[in-house]
């Protein structure tokens, strides 16, 4: 049985001016779930050993103080916030933390460091989304968290592997009574067997739309206005559209862009 709530949420904070907004967004989300919030520095310079400590008692390293000050500027006393240091690269640090405490979700802004206006997803945010095994919620720049009323779940393969794969979406549905519309995108060369939809997906959906397009994103564009969702959900799969899109860890707006929260599910 998988839990229909979230207990541990991670927020990577870089040097982007959007970091404060992303953290405030994550705090509001964590407050709804009564979840613990972990903050990790995605702009690490000096490696340290893995360590979790209270946000009020962090070490006085320069980078840690930068993140600490950011946490203090938006901290809500009703949400437990802990800061994390790690050894090695960021992805390894995140995966180590997941093994230690079990992360339910990562909340990240589309651009942690990059100021390139042509980018939808910057290199650090892209790497976190693509290379970690934890579901990711991309919080739009400048957005204030509001419970999603309607989500559009777009996919081209209806089977799900891993009992925890749908856990974040189930938690959102249960907590906010979010309605979910399914969008099955039939891409060129699709196989009939791949179109079989897992019963778990069907059970929590309000309806199914079928579309024939070159990519999942083009299917989303075709039906976005008619559905008018306030959250978009996609599945990250090996050799899937999202993986091909993120071969360089960065995603340009000309290839993919959304102004609403994007939940990226993973096989878990």
Secondary structure, DSSP 8 states (H G I E B T S, - for coil): ---SS--EEEEEE-SSTTHHHHHHHHHHHHHHHT-EEEEEESS--S----EEEETTS----HHHHHHHHHHHHH--TTS-EEEEE-SS-HHHHHHHHHHHH---EEEEES-SS---TTEEE-HHHHHHHHH-SS-EEEE-TT------SEEEEEES-----STTTTHHHHHHHHHH--EEEEEEEE-TT--GGGG---HHHHHT-SEEEEEE-SSHHHHHHHHHHHH--SEEEEE--TTSHHHHHTTTS-EETTT---SSEEEEE---
